[in-house]
Amino acid sequence: MRMLKTQDVMAITGLSRTTIWRLERYDDFPKRLKLSANRVGWNDNEIHQWLMDRPKGGLLCGRP
């Protein structure tokens, strides 16, 4: 399991930090893991699976 930094997740998904935060808040994005007092990360496999499961050409989420 490889852990991704915020910048890595942003580059892979094309999403901004704020959009990632919003999607997490609505349980529409993989949860971040606290790695240390000042570091979070995401599981590489979960991010890639999330991308594969996204509807093509649809909205990011159905919430305002």
Contacts in CASP RR format, 6 or more apart in sequence:
PFRMAT RR
TARGET T0000
AUTHOR 0000-0000-0000
METHOD contacts of the structure
MODEL  1
MRMLKTQDVMAITGLSRTTIWRLERYDDFPKRLKLSANRVGWNDNEIHQW
LMDRPKGGLLCGRP
1 43 0 8 1.000
1 44 0 8 1.000
1 45 0 8 1.000
2 43 0 8 1.000
2 44 0 8 1.000
3 33 0 8 1.000
3 35 0 8 1.000
3 41 0 8 1.000
3 42 0 8 1.000
3 43 0 8 1.000
3 44 0 8 1.000
4 12 0 8 1.000
4 41 0 8 1.000
4 42 0 8 1.000
4 43 0 8 1.000
4 44 0 8 1.000
4 47 0 8 1.000
5 39 0 8 1.000
5 41 0 8 1.000
6 17 0 8 1.000
6 20 0 8 1.000
6 40 0 8 1.000
6 41 0 8 1.000
9 15 0 8 1.000
9 20 0 8 1.000
9 41 0 8 1.000
9 42 0 8 1.000
9 47 0 8 1.000
10 16 0 8 1.000
10 17 0 8 1.000
10 20 0 8 1.000
12 47 0 8 1.000
12 48 0 8 1.000
12 51 0 8 1.000
13 20 0 8 1.000
13 47 0 8 1.000
13 50 0 8 1.000
13 51 0 8 1.000
15 23 0 8 1.000
15 60 0 8 1.000
19 60 0 8 1.000
20 29 0 8 1.000
22 61 0 8 1.000
23 29 0 8 1.000
23 60 0 8 1.000
23 61 0 8 1.000
24 30 0 8 1.000
24 31 0 8 1.000
24 32 0 8 1.000
26 61 0 8 1.000
26 63 0 8 1.000
28 60 0 8 1.000
28 61 0 8 1.000
29 50 0 8 1.000
30 42 0 8 1.000
30 43 0 8 1.000
30 46 0 8 1.000
30 47 0 8 1.000
30 50 0 8 1.000
31 42 0 8 1.000
32 40 0 8 1.000
32 41 0 8 1.000
32 42 0 8 1.000
33 40 0 8 1.000
33 41 0 8 1.000
33 42 0 8 1.000
33 43 0 8 1.000
34 40 0 8 1.000
35 41 0 8 1.000
END
